[in-house]
């Protein structure tokens, strides 16, 4: 893991994960973005939640694709 992909509380690197909570059930369910996270060098996460919502249950952390990965997938 490189330090360019990590950030701490005072860093301004791009987040590595987006945090989402599932709302609803079955085919009508959707995800609400509730924050972002950065991978730390020690394998942990620094998590920044948006707003002051109460989180009932758990939430998911989805990796954010790097800009260079997006360009190669599109053939650029």
N, C-alpha and C positions, 0 to 999 in steps of 0.2 A: 504494500500500500504506500502511496506517495503522499507527501505533505501538501501537494497542490490540490488534492481532492478532499482535504479536510479543513475544518474551520472550528474555532472555539467561539466562546461568547463574544469576543471582540473582533473576530475575523470577518471578512466580507467575501469569502469564496462562495461559489454557487453551492446550494444544497445538493446532497446526494440522493435524498429520498423525499417523496411527498407523502404526507400522512392523511389517510382518508378513513371515514366511518361510513359503514353501510347503513342506508336508510330504507325502510320498507322491507317487503318480503316477496319472494318469487320473482316473476318476470317484471314486476313493477318496481323492483328495488333499484336503487342508484347509490352512487358514492358521493359524499360531501367532503370536500377538502377541508381539513381542520388544522393543518400546519405543515411544517417542513422539518427535515432532520439532516444533520451532517454526520458522516462516519468519522470517528476519532481514530487516532493512531493505535490506541490500545484495544480496538475492536468494539468499543461502545458507541453510543450516539449522543449528540447534543440535539435536543428537541426543542423546537419553538412552535408553540400552539398559537393560532389566531384567535383573537377575541377572548371572551370570558365564559365560553360554553361549558356546560357540565357534560362530561363524557360518561355515559352509562354503558358499561360493558367494555369491550376492547376496541382497538382500531388497527388498521393495516398500514404497513410501511412499504411503499412501492418504489423501487429504484428509478431514478431519473436518468434517461439515456443521455450520454454526452453528446455535445454538438457534432463532434467528428464522427461518432457512430451513426447519427441521423443522416449525415451527408453521404456516407458510404453505402447505407442501405438504399438511398435514393439514386445511386449511381453517379453521384457528383464527386 
